[in-house]
Amino acid sequence: MKQDLKIQTFFDKFGSEFLGYLDSAGKVDSNDVRYREYLNETAAIYEKYSKVRNVLDLKEPQCLTAEECEKLLTVIDDREAMESMERENIYFQGCADSIAYLRKLKMLKDQPD
């Protein structure tokens, strides 16, 4: 008689916790000048060009002028830049966590000051 294999992936078991970790690790300091500039630029575009917001946030089809298309591309660029900053934070948090785990396992010696 064959037994059914019950394979549980990492994400099956820890998916929500891992996504929570990524969310917290990816947070960019709200005082970061570049991040604030991207947020402010996007907010200003959304305020002046509501159709741009409708395309991106509400996923509504819109007829855009050439100027609105240009602003749409600016918002997309800003979003990509902010996501890149968030991924960078996740990367460095992962590096810091790896060092902490190695130290905890006594596989990495502390360096003298």
Secondary structure, 3 states (H helix, E strand, C coil): CCCCCCCCCHHHHHHHHHHHHHHHHCCCCCCCHHHHHHHHHHHHHHHHCHHHHHHHCCCCCCCCCHHHHHHHHHHHHHHHHHHHHHHHHHHHHHHHHHHHHHHHCCCCCCCCC
